[in-house]
Amino acid sequence: MATMIEENGPSTHQYQVSPSYQARQKLEGLLNKNMKIRMTDGRTLVGLFLCTDRDCNVILGSAQEFLKSSDTFSQGEPRVLGLAMIPGHHVVSIEVEADSLEDVPGFGANH
């Protein structure tokens, strides 16, 4: 359901899209894009963004886990997780792979 606000002037019609609708559209554009999520315990998960909920929990498909390393140049071997749920309160940062964003409206090279 699209939330549209219509403002009627004397001879013009102007449509504004609500901020929550715009945010939802951007989020939907990120579906099936590669994401890197850093967690509070130092682990990093990389996988395809499948869904999220009101509590900011994130579901990644084809996920791999990278453990925190004392050597910043070496991330070590990834552990294959498959489908993973990351609780929102454990998310420190989320990065989306840059080349997968080129075809997403609002996330092009000019942003």
GUNUVO-282652 format. One line per field, with one value per residue (C-alpha): y, x, z. Coordinates in nm, 2 decimals. Each point is the difference from the previous one (the first is absolute). Layout:
% GUNUVO-282652
north = c(Y,...)
east = c(X,...)
up = c(Z,...)
END
This chain:
% GUNUVO-282652
north = c(0.00,0.32,0.30,0.30,0.35,0.21,0.37,0.18,0.35,0.23,-0.15,-0.25,-0.34,-0.06,-0.34,-0.06,-0.34,-0.06,-0.05,-0.35,-0.10,0.12,-0.19,-0.31,0.03,0.04,-0.30,-0.21,0.10,-0.16,-0.34,-0.27,0.23,-0.11,0.15,0.00,0.03,0.06,-0.12,0.11,-0.31,0.08,-0.25,0.10,-0.17,0.03,-0.12,0.09,0.23,-0.18,0.18,0.21,0.08,0.29,-0.10,0.03,-0.37,-0.10,-0.32,-0.08,-0.29,-0.18,0.16,-0.04,0.09,0.16,0.00,0.30,-0.02,0.18,0.04,0.26,-0.13,-0.35,-0.09,-0.37,-0.27,0.06,-0.23,-0.08,0.06,-0.01,0.17,0.23,0.23,0.29,0.16,0.38,0.08,-0.17,0.19,0.26,0.09,-0.11,0.04,-0.08,-0.10,0.31,-0.16,-0.17,0.35,0.15,-0.13,0.11,0.33,0.25,-0.19,0.07,0.13,0.36,-0.07)
east = c(0.00,0.16,-0.04,-0.05,-0.10,-0.19,-0.01,-0.26,0.08,-0.22,0.12,0.28,0.03,0.32,0.09,0.24,0.12,0.02,0.35,-0.10,-0.10,0.33,0.19,-0.19,0.07,0.37,0.00,-0.18,0.26,0.27,-0.17,0.24,0.30,0.32,0.04,0.28,-0.13,0.24,-0.13,0.07,0.21,0.24,-0.13,-0.08,-0.27,-0.02,-0.30,-0.31,-0.25,-0.33,-0.21,-0.02,-0.27,-0.11,0.27,0.27,0.08,0.16,-0.02,0.29,0.00,0.32,0.17,0.36,0.15,0.34,0.14,0.17,0.37,0.28,0.18,-0.20,0.14,-0.12,-0.36,0.06,-0.21,-0.38,-0.24,-0.30,-0.33,-0.26,-0.31,0.08,-0.21,0.18,-0.18,-0.03,0.15,0.33,0.04,0.28,0.02,-0.14,0.18,-0.15,0.22,0.05,-0.03,-0.33,-0.15,0.04,-0.34,-0.18,-0.18,0.14,0.33,0.17,0.36,-0.11,-0.11)
up = c(0.00,-0.12,0.23,-0.22,0.11,-0.25,0.03,-0.22,-0.11,-0.21,-0.33,0.09,0.16,0.19,0.14,0.29,0.10,0.37,0.15,0.13,-0.35,-0.14,0.26,-0.07,-0.37,0.06,0.24,-0.26,-0.25,0.22,-0.01,-0.13,0.01,0.17,0.35,0.25,0.36,0.29,0.34,0.36,0.07,-0.28,-0.25,-0.36,-0.20,-0.38,-0.20,-0.20,0.16,0.02,0.25,0.31,0.26,0.23,0.26,-0.27,0.01,-0.34,-0.19,-0.23,-0.25,-0.11,0.30,0.10,0.33,0.05,0.35,0.17,-0.06,0.19,-0.33,-0.20,-0.33,0.04,0.04,0.00,-0.17,-0.01,0.17,-0.23,0.19,-0.28,0.14,0.29,0.23,0.16,0.29,-0.05,0.33,-0.10,-0.33,0.01,-0.37,-0.33,-0.33,-0.34,-0.29,-0.22,-0.34,0.10,0.07,-0.34,-0.11,0.32,-0.02,0.25,0.04,-0.33,-0.05,0.06,0.36)
END
